[in-house]
Amino acid sequence: MAGKSILIVDDEAPIREMIAVALEMAGYECLEAENAPQAHALIVDRKPDLILLDWMLPGTSGIELARRLKRDELTAGTPIIMLTAKGEEDNKIQGLEVGADDYITKPFSPRELVARLKAVLRRAGVSDGETPIEVGGLVLDPLGHRVTLDGTPAEMGPTEYRLLQFFMTHQERAYTRSQLLDQVWGGNVYVEERTVDVHIRRLRKALGERYEHLVQTVRGTGYRFSTKS
């Protein structure tokens, strides 16, 4: 699981630093936020693999942020571990009921945190981000950052590559142009929705006649990647 990105959301800088040191030593990349708005911006823009979320935050509470994230289909699948000094059983139940995947009560040891974090990532089935993705003769290699079509390298720009990688890891589901902008371009980047159509055309051209049909237009919605006609 090394190499995964973890967002630490806690309003106390020393706690964030302590957690970050432990996780970086275990091979994780750490992002930090001190409140819910900062956290949400990072979640949309950087798409962390897991969120360590403190219950008590200034303004919007951690439990309310967790509730929002689990209601949004774009973030509902991101695992959340609640961090809190509250040890009472009803608080744990409340955290789990809003969709948190685990619950750790402060104080905790770095070893316990890393072990629980690994367990949640395994249960969530988070991809290692390194294994090639294959659909017939279409192969996307994340490590080599290349795409091949029946063994022949495909020529495509970085945006088309990111778009294809998102599609191939989220197959058989329709996405609106707005959702694709958030997921591929990032929520803090202003790009017009019709820009998505331009890059879809470029991606289809790069895939060629044999594979362009995999990127399908869904009338009234947007696009999906599907092996079904």
Secondary structure as UniProt FT lines:
FT   TURN            2..3
FT   STRAND          5..9
FT   HELIX           13..25
FT   TURN            26..27
FT   STRAND          29..33
FT   HELIX           36..46
FT   STRAND          50..54
FT   HELIX           62..71
FT   TURN            73..77
FT   STRAND          80..84
FT   HELIX           89..97
FT   TURN            98..99
FT   STRAND          102..105
FT   HELIX           110..124
FT   STRAND          133..135
FT   TURN            136..137
FT   STRAND          138..141
FT   TURN            142..145
FT   STRAND          146..149
FT   TURN            150..151
FT   STRAND          152..153
FT   HELIX           158..169
FT   TURN            171..172
FT   STRAND          175..176
FT   HELIX           177..180
FT   HELIX           181..185
FT   TURN            187..188
FT   HELIX           194..211
FT   HELIX           212..214
FT   STRAND          215..218
FT   TURN            219..221
FT   STRAND          222..225
//
